[in-house]
Amino acid sequence: MNDWTGSLSLDLEDRKGKTVAKRVYFQGAFKVMRPIYADDSGQVCYYLLNPGGGYLDGDRYKMQFSADEGSRVTLTTQSATKIYKTPKSHAYQETEINLKKGSYLEYLPDPLIAYQHAHYKQKTVVYMEPGATFLYTDILTPGWSPSGEKFSYDTIQLVTEIYWDGKLGVYDHLKLVPQQQKISGLGFMEGYTHLGSMIAISEQMDAALLDELYDAVKSVEADFTFGISEVSIPGFCLRIQANTTQTIERIVNQCHAILSEKWNHRTPSSLRKY
């Protein structure tokens, strides 16, 4: 099927120490802003935006990114992804990322906000060569509803697959269906309203780094709960439950700063848009 509401493709390469796009393509309800270089490291940042303002009934989006050897890129969004009510057909987003050895890509979108009667599915597939580095975060936020109910969306389903050297190394499937699950109870949100995730994959991962990240998260003074564990390929997954987006952002930013220093030898720039 080619009837995408918006599609976007971005292929990056290293040119004399500076990451540049060798191909940029977007159409429909998707746009890429011009590249930003925050310092002289050569790393590029792209803001992805949806001029439509939100995802509606039956919307379908496709994104493709590739990073050649030596290229270093940050991808983020210009604002939160808002999923409005989808009475007939769910909104869907598909992302494919290909990373060559020695590339570094971080995909750090703003929160996903699901409003009343929203039904959203997302699939992210990453293909990595050994020697590549990948960082990914997401934050799920319940949107406002007329009744004041916290979980008024219908379904949020996020599937993430990461292939390492051609073999499936990470399969993460998150499905929240408030009408069918006791969503605030044990095994789900456990009294919290917001859910954050961070997945980071790199051959530079080791047990000492996991301990450092654990201590960094534990030292944050706020009301939240979390878990962090290694995955079957070099890397880890972090989950955070909290009651505000800001709490999760603080924790994620702290972990991102540690990883960026260790794996990328630079202090990350602020991605705040306001």
C-alpha positions in Angstrom: 0.0 0.0 0.0 1.3 3.4 -0.9 -1.5 5.6 0.4 0.6 7.3 3.1 -0.7 10.4 4.8 2.9 11.5 5.1 6.2 9.9 4.3 9.8 10.9 4.9 13.2 9.5 4.0 16.6 10.7 5.1 20.0 9.2 4.2 23.1 10.5 5.9 26.8 10.2 5.3 30.0 11.5 6.7 31.8 14.1 4.6 35.2 15.1 6.0 34.1 14.8 9.6 30.7 16.5 9.0 27.4 14.5 8.8 25.3 15.6 5.8 22.3 14.3 4.0 23.0 12.6 0.7 19.2 12.3 0.2 16.2 14.0 1.7 12.6 13.2 0.6 9.3 14.0 2.2 5.7 14.3 1.0 2.2 14.8 2.4 1.9 15.7 6.1 5.6 15.4 7.0 8.5 17.8 6.7 12.1 17.9 7.7 13.6 21.2 8.9 17.0 22.3 7.8 19.9 20.6 9.5 21.3 22.1 12.7 24.9 21.9 13.8 25.1 22.8 17.5 28.9 22.6 17.8 32.0 21.8 15.8 31.7 18.0 16.3 30.1 17.5 12.9 27.0 15.9 14.4 23.8 17.0 12.8 20.4 17.4 14.3 17.1 17.2 12.3 13.7 18.3 13.5 10.8 16.2 12.0 7.5 17.9 11.9 3.9 17.2 11.1 2.3 20.4 9.8 -1.1 18.8 10.3 -0.8 19.2 14.0 -1.9 15.7 15.0 -2.8 12.2 13.9 -6.4 11.6 12.8 -8.7 8.7 11.8 -6.9 6.4 9.4 -3.7 8.4 9.1 -0.7 6.4 8.0 2.9 7.6 8.3 6.1 6.1 7.1 9.7 7.2 7.9 13.0 5.8 6.7 16.5 6.8 8.0 19.9 5.5 7.1 23.3 6.4 8.5 26.5 5.5 6.7 29.8 4.8 8.4 31.1 7.7 10.5 27.8 9.7 10.4 26.4 11.0 13.6 22.8 12.3 13.9 20.1 13.4 16.4 16.5 13.1 15.2 13.8 14.7 17.2 10.3 16.1 16.7 9.2 19.7 16.8 6.3 19.0 19.2 4.4 16.2 20.9 2.7 13.7 18.7 -1.0 14.1 19.4 -3.4 11.2 18.6 -7.0 12.4 18.3 -10.1 10.2 18.3 -10.1 7.5 15.6 -13.7 6.3 15.4 -13.3 4.2 12.2 -9.6 3.2 11.7 -6.5 3.4 13.9 -3.6 5.9 13.2 -0.4 4.1 12.2 3.3 5.0 12.0 6.1 2.9 10.6 9.8 3.7 11.0 12.7 1.9 9.5 16.3 2.7 10.5 19.5 1.3 8.9 22.8 1.9 10.7 26.2 1.0 9.2 29.2 0.2 11.5 30.7 3.3 13.1 27.5 5.3 12.8 25.7 7.0 15.7 22.0 7.7 15.7 19.8 8.9 18.4 16.0 9.2 17.9 14.5 11.3 20.7 10.9 12.3 19.9 8.7 14.5 22.1 6.0 12.7 24.0 3.1 10.8 22.5 -0.2 12.1 23.7 -3.3 9.9 23.2 -6.6 11.6 23.6 -10.1 10.2 24.2 -11.0 7.3 21.9 -7.5 7.4 20.2 -6.4 4.1 18.7 -2.7 4.2 17.6 -0.2 1.6 16.4 3.5 2.2 15.8 6.2 -0.1 14.5 9.9 0.7 14.6 12.4 -1.6 13.0 16.2 -1.0 13.3 18.9 -2.8 11.4 22.4 -2.4 12.9 25.8 -3.5 11.8 28.1 -4.3 14.8 30.0 -1.1 15.7 26.9 1.1 15.2 25.3 2.9 18.1 21.5 3.5 18.6 19.6 5.5 21.2 15.8 5.6 21.3 13.3 7.1 23.8 9.6 7.5 24.0 7.2 8.9 26.5 3.5 8.0 26.6 1.1 10.6 28.1 -2.7 10.3 28.5 -4.4 13.3 26.9 -7.2 15.4 28.3 -10.8 13.9 28.2 -14.1 15.7 28.9 -14.8 13.4 31.8 -11.4 14.0 33.4 -10.7 10.3 33.1 -6.9 9.5 33.0 -7.0 6.7 30.5 -9.7 7.5 27.9 -7.8 6.4 24.8 -8.8 3.0 23.2 -5.4 1.5 22.4 -1.7 2.4 22.2 0.4 -0.3 20.7 4.2 0.1 20.2 6.4 -2.6 18.6 10.1 -2.1 18.4 12.4 -4.6 16.7 16.2 -4.2 16.6 18.3 -6.5 14.4 22.0 -6.8 15.2 24.2 -8.2 12.4 21.1 -9.6 10.7 19.6 -11.3 13.8 16.8 -10.2 15.9 18.3 -8.9 19.2 15.5 -6.8 20.8 11.7 -7.3 20.5 9.7 -4.9 22.6 5.9 -5.0 22.4 3.9 -2.5 24.5 0.1 -2.7 24.3 -2.2 -0.6 26.5 -5.9 -1.2 26.2 -7.6 0.6 29.1 -11.1 -0.8 28.5 -9.8 -4.4 28.7 -7.0 -4.0 31.3 -6.9 -2.7 34.9 -4.5 -0.1 33.6 -3.7 1.6 36.9 -3.2 -1.7 38.7 -0.4 -4.1 39.3 1.5 -5.2 36.2 0.5 -2.2 34.2 0.8 1.4 35.3 0.7 0.7 39.1 -0.9 4.0 40.0 1.1 6.1 37.6 -0.1 7.9 34.5 3.0 8.4 32.3 5.3 5.8 30.9 8.8 6.4 29.6 11.2 4.1 27.8 14.8 4.3 26.7 16.6 1.6 24.6 20.3 2.0 23.9 22.5 -0.3 21.9 26.3 -0.2 21.5 29.3 -2.5 21.7 30.6 0.0 24.3 28.0 -1.2 26.8 29.3 -2.9 30.0 28.1 -3.8 33.5 29.8 -0.7 35.1 27.9 1.6 32.8 24.6 -0.1 33.8 25.4 0.4 37.5 26.3 4.1 36.8 22.9 4.6 35.0 21.0 2.8 37.8 22.6 5.1 40.4 21.9 8.2 38.3 18.3 7.4 38.0 17.9 6.4 41.6 19.3 9.8 42.7 16.6 11.8 41.0 14.3 13.2 43.6 10.7 12.7 42.3 7.8 10.3 42.5 8.5 7.6 40.0 9.4 3.9 39.7 11.8 2.3 37.2 13.5 -0.8 36.0 16.7 -1.1 33.9 18.1 -4.3 32.4 20.6 -5.5 29.8 19.2 -6.9 26.6 20.5 -9.9 24.6 22.7 -7.7 22.4 25.1 -5.1 23.8 22.8 -2.5 25.3 19.9 -2.0 27.8 16.3 -1.0 28.2 15.0 1.4 30.8 11.4 1.9 31.8 10.0 4.7 34.0 6.6 5.2 35.4 5.7 8.6 36.7 2.9 11.2 36.9 4.4 14.0 34.9 6.2 14.2 31.6 8.9 16.5 33.2 9.9 13.8 35.7 10.5 11.3 32.9 12.3 13.9 30.7 14.7 14.7 33.6 15.6 11.0 34.1 16.0 10.4 30.3 18.1 13.5 29.9 20.4 12.5 32.7 20.9 9.0 31.1 21.3 10.5 27.7 24.0 12.9 29.0 26.0 10.0 30.5 25.7 7.9 27.3 26.6 10.8 25.0 29.8 11.6 27.0 30.9 7.9 27.1 29.8 6.7 23.6 29.9 9.9 21.6 32.4 12.0 23.5 30.2 15.1 23.5 27.8 16.9 25.8 24.3 16.8 24.2 22.6 20.0 23.2 19.3 20.9 24.7 16.5 19.9 22.4 13.8 21.9 24.1 11.5 23.7 21.7 10.1 26.3 24.1 
